[in-house]
Amino acid sequence: MLTMPEEFCSSTFALPEQAKANLRATSLLFSDQIPVWVMVSPGRQLYANKERRRKSEKRKAVEPMSQKVEGLALDGEGQGEQAVNQMRGRGVNEQNRYRITLEVCSAVEGYFGPPDVAPVARVRPSSLVLIGAHGCLDNIDDDGNFIRDEAFIWRGKEVLRKAGTSARGLLAAWVKLRISLNKFCCEVS
């Protein structure tokens, strides 16, 4: 069994004797944040024929028309012109980028145990951190209600969430995805 030097214990811990007594039950915890930048592209957009940019033309791009009606794009005078789909790569900017952070956690248990017993490494539950309102998916049930009480301070304001109350659409798309994945997994197995 590993022992801690007396000088280290007394200078590091407020209660050195308790630290020594609980050394065997101590786990080493590690976490790592993995940032991923995701870009949301606008996809196909509807433009009038006169707005299409051809490779042979060296004209400036015209702003998309504001009114579009089922296959017709209306110009400022109300004249209809047949519209077409065209991809444009010019819509990419910093506003289309979002950071997603995966926080991966792991633990080593039994590191300070007897030398004849090998330590055990475990992967702990990880967190996916997204932009938006604070919410914890594992605290919202399939009906959209909070499972446990939650209290925290966000931007100087205390937020209280009571178990059994409605989450009012918080993480609704993620709850729906979780339900569909659970349903899919049950059908496959």
C-alpha positions as CSV (number, residue, x, y, z in Angstrom):
1,M,0.0,0.0,0.0
2,L,1.2,3.5,-0.8
3,T,1.7,5.9,2.0
4,M,1.9,9.6,1.9
5,P,4.8,11.4,3.5
6,E,3.9,13.2,6.8
7,E,5.2,16.5,5.6
8,F,3.1,16.4,2.4
9,C,0.0,15.4,4.3
10,S,0.2,18.2,6.9
11,S,1.0,20.9,4.3
12,T,-1.7,19.8,1.7
13,F,-4.7,18.6,3.7
14,A,-6.7,20.3,6.4
15,L,-7.3,16.9,8.1
16,P,-4.2,14.9,7.3
17,E,-5.3,11.8,9.3
18,Q,-8.6,11.6,7.4
19,A,-6.8,11.9,4.1
20,K,-4.5,9.0,5.1
21,A,-7.4,6.9,6.2
22,N,-9.4,7.5,3.0
23,L,-6.4,7.1,0.6
24,R,-7.5,3.6,-0.5
25,A,-11.0,4.9,-1.5
26,T,-9.6,7.8,-3.5
27,S,-10.0,7.8,-7.2
28,L,-8.1,9.8,-9.8
29,L,-10.4,11.8,-12.0
30,F,-9.5,13.2,-15.4
31,S,-11.5,15.3,-17.8
32,D,-10.7,16.8,-21.2
33,Q,-12.6,19.3,-23.3
34,I,-12.7,18.6,-27.0
35,P,-13.9,21.6,-29.0
36,V,-15.5,21.2,-32.4
37,W,-16.4,24.1,-34.7
38,V,-19.5,23.3,-36.7
39,M,-20.5,25.3,-39.7
40,V,-24.2,25.5,-40.6
41,S,-24.5,26.0,-44.4
42,P,-27.6,27.6,-45.8
43,G,-28.1,24.7,-48.3
44,R,-30.0,25.3,-51.6
45,Q,-31.5,28.7,-52.1
46,L,-34.1,29.9,-54.5
47,Y,-33.0,32.7,-56.9
48,A,-34.5,34.3,-60.0
49,N,-32.9,33.6,-63.4
50,K,-31.6,37.1,-63.6
51,E,-29.9,36.7,-60.2
52,R,-27.9,33.6,-61.2
53,R,-24.3,34.1,-61.4
54,R,-22.7,32.5,-64.4
55,K,-19.1,31.6,-64.6
56,S,-18.6,33.6,-67.8
57,E,-20.2,36.7,-66.3
58,K,-18.0,39.2,-64.3
59,R,-20.9,41.1,-62.7
60,K,-21.4,41.8,-59.1
61,A,-23.8,39.5,-57.2
62,V,-27.3,40.9,-56.8
63,E,-29.0,40.6,-53.4
64,P,-31.7,37.8,-53.3
65,M,-35.2,39.1,-53.8
66,S,-37.3,39.4,-50.6
67,Q,-40.6,38.0,-51.9
68,K,-40.7,34.4,-53.2
69,V,-43.9,32.6,-54.1
70,E,-44.0,28.9,-55.1
71,G,-41.5,28.8,-57.9
72,L,-41.9,32.5,-58.7
73,A,-39.7,35.3,-57.4
74,L,-41.3,38.7,-57.6
75,D,-39.2,41.7,-58.4
76,G,-39.9,45.2,-57.1
77,E,-42.6,46.0,-59.7
78,G,-44.5,42.8,-59.0
79,Q,-43.4,41.2,-62.3
80,G,-43.0,37.4,-61.9
81,E,-40.0,35.6,-63.2
82,Q,-39.3,31.9,-63.2
83,A,-37.0,30.9,-60.2
84,V,-34.3,28.3,-60.1
85,N,-32.3,26.5,-57.5
86,Q,-28.6,27.4,-57.4
87,M,-25.9,26.8,-54.8
88,R,-23.8,29.7,-53.7
89,G,-20.7,29.3,-51.6
90,R,-20.5,33.0,-50.6
91,G,-22.9,32.7,-47.6
92,V,-20.2,31.4,-45.2
93,N,-19.1,33.8,-42.4
94,E,-18.4,33.8,-38.7
95,Q,-22.1,33.9,-37.9
96,N,-22.6,30.4,-39.4
97,R,-20.0,28.8,-37.0
98,Y,-20.9,27.3,-33.7
99,R,-18.7,25.7,-31.0
100,I,-19.7,22.4,-29.6
101,T,-17.7,21.1,-26.7
102,L,-17.5,17.4,-25.7
103,E,-16.2,17.0,-22.1
104,V,-14.9,13.5,-21.7
105,C,-14.4,12.2,-18.1
106,S,-12.6,9.1,-16.9
107,A,-11.5,7.8,-13.5
108,V,-8.8,5.5,-12.2
109,E,-10.0,3.6,-9.1
110,G,-7.7,1.6,-6.7
111,Y,-4.5,3.4,-7.7
112,F,-3.6,3.8,-4.0
113,G,-4.8,0.2,-3.1
114,P,-2.7,-2.9,-2.4
115,P,0.2,-3.4,-4.9
116,D,-1.1,-6.9,-5.8
117,V,-4.4,-5.5,-7.1
118,A,-4.4,-3.7,-10.4
119,P,-6.1,-0.3,-10.7
120,V,-9.3,-0.1,-12.8
121,A,-9.9,2.6,-15.3
122,R,-13.5,3.6,-16.1
123,V,-15.0,6.0,-18.6
124,R,-17.4,8.3,-16.7
125,P,-20.5,10.0,-18.2
126,S,-19.5,12.7,-20.7
127,S,-21.2,16.0,-21.4
128,L,-22.0,17.7,-24.6
129,V,-22.0,21.5,-24.3
130,L,-24.0,23.5,-26.8
131,I,-24.9,27.1,-27.3
132,G,-28.3,28.0,-26.0
133,A,-30.4,28.0,-22.8
134,H,-29.0,26.0,-19.8
135,G,-30.5,22.6,-19.6
136,C,-29.5,19.1,-18.7
137,L,-31.1,16.5,-20.9
138,D,-30.9,13.7,-18.3
139,N,-33.1,15.9,-16.0
140,I,-35.9,16.2,-18.5
141,D,-38.3,13.2,-19.0
142,D,-39.9,12.1,-22.3
143,D,-43.1,14.2,-21.4
144,G,-41.0,17.4,-21.1
145,N,-41.0,17.7,-17.3
146,F,-38.1,18.1,-14.9
147,I,-37.1,14.9,-13.1
148,R,-35.1,16.5,-10.2
149,D,-35.0,19.9,-8.5
150,E,-32.3,22.2,-10.0
151,A,-31.1,25.5,-8.7
152,F,-28.3,27.7,-10.2
153,I,-27.3,31.2,-10.8
154,W,-27.2,32.4,-14.5
155,R,-25.9,35.9,-15.2
156,G,-26.6,37.1,-11.7
157,K,-30.2,35.7,-11.6
158,E,-31.2,32.7,-9.6
159,V,-33.0,30.0,-11.6
160,L,-35.1,27.4,-9.8
161,R,-36.6,24.3,-11.5
162,K,-38.9,22.0,-9.6
163,A,-39.3,18.3,-10.2
164,G,-42.5,17.5,-12.0
165,T,-42.9,21.0,-13.6
166,S,-42.9,21.6,-17.3
167,A,-39.6,22.4,-19.0
168,R,-41.6,24.6,-21.4
169,G,-39.9,23.3,-24.5
170,L,-36.4,23.4,-23.1
171,L,-34.3,21.0,-25.2
172,A,-37.5,19.7,-26.9
173,A,-35.7,18.8,-30.1
174,W,-33.1,16.8,-28.1
175,V,-35.8,15.0,-26.1
176,K,-37.5,14.1,-29.3
177,L,-34.2,12.8,-30.7
178,R,-33.6,10.7,-27.6
179,I,-37.1,9.2,-27.8
180,S,-36.6,8.3,-31.5
181,L,-33.2,6.8,-30.8
182,N,-34.6,4.7,-27.8
183,K,-37.4,3.5,-30.0
184,F,-35.0,2.6,-32.8
185,C,-32.7,0.7,-30.4
186,C,-35.6,-1.2,-29.0
187,E,-36.8,-2.2,-32.5
188,V,-33.3,-3.3,-33.6
189,S,-32.6,-5.5,-30.5
